[in-house]
Amino acid sequence: ISDPVVVGIDVGSTTVKAVVLDPSTLEVLWSDYQRHQTKQPEKVLEFLGRIEEHFPQSPREQWRVFMTGSGAAPLCSGLGAKFVQEVNAVTLAVEKKHPDCNSVIELGGQDAKIIMFTEGANGEKTAVPSMNDKCASGTGATIDKCMIKVGLAAEVVRTIHFDDSKLHHVAAKCGVFAETDIVNLVKSGIPSNEILCSLADAIVLQNLSVLTRGSTLKHKVILLGGPNTYLPFLQECWRKRIPETWDERGYAYPKDVPIEELVFIPENAQYY
């Protein structure tokens, strides 16, 4: 490609992800998602080097670079990049790609976001975001630590499916308490898949009760972020618990539509 490209980089608490777009069609031309192992600037530099190699004909001085995420702000000036607050970045992406979506749940490494769209009298949608602010419980970091505690490799964890027939108590309000409960379950000889399903259930119910601030999610619900993208048992837990809250609260949703369409994970959900 010989035209200028647009580069989006998210410098998160545990991962760096980047996409390169064609500015006219918004087609994704290049993307990657990697853990940075606390070396945020080094990983960003590595990504940019690889992007330059991938687009040797594209005039670099005309590239537009946008950065978001908790580690992005200090890097922007050195790169000539524009900073976009991460909730705004997710909201813009969802509004553009899924105008029929009414709720967003994004789990990151150390944050969880829920965005609900409300429609005004004039038909215009307003985004009402909510983000965890005191503790990283119910996020990717807690899941990571618990995977280590149960001794399962990431590729094995990705094969587990949600089963609520044998759930155990896991404290979801605090990441440290959750880890303590997980360790006790491991010591008691509880099978790893039961422990991870219990953790997923605690995370989902915690986010549904706390982050919604008493409001009810509306369909369609879109699931975003690394944990929701890569962990089938977590996706399945959302799809079980969200309709239960709808039924409890008398929220009318189309029961003839498959739940996979009412609560869905879009392509490239980890890059939004």
Buried (B, 14 or more C-beta within 10 A) or exposed (E): EEEBBBBBBBBBBBBBBBBBBBEEEEEBBBBBBEBBEEEBBEBBEBBBEEBEEEBEEBEEEEBBBBBBBBBBBEBBEEBEBEBBEBBEBBBEBBBEBBEEBBBBBBBBBBBBBBBBBEEEEEEEEEBEBBBBEEBBBBBBBBBBBBBEBBEBEEEEBEEBEBEEEEBBEBBBBBBEBBBBBBBEBBEEEBEBBBBBBBBBBBBBBBBBEBBBEEBBBBBBBBBBBBBBBBBBBBBBBBBBBBBEBBEEEEBEBEEEEEBEEBBBBBEBBBBB
